[in-house]
Amino acid sequence: MAISYKKLWKLLIDRDMIKKDLRIAAGLSTNALAKLGKNEDVSTEVLGKICKVLNCEVTDIMEFVDDEAY
């Protein structure tokens, strides 16, 4: 199983935000944002910060997909 953050990027578009806005608002490192962009694992702390800023649940920003999809 692989992780996909497509839901996060769609949510940012819907809220008229760019990645930099999210990084600043959630207090994320550039490294964490880069990992998200590559669909790599990030800590639950990072996911929690994103959810708090966007007022959403983890399932609203990520999903597990089959490895073949990536």
Secondary structure, DSSP 8 states (H G I E B T S, - for coil): -EEE-HHHHHHHHHTT--HHHHHHHHT--HHHHHHHHTT----HHHHHHHHHHHT--GGGT-EEE-GGG-
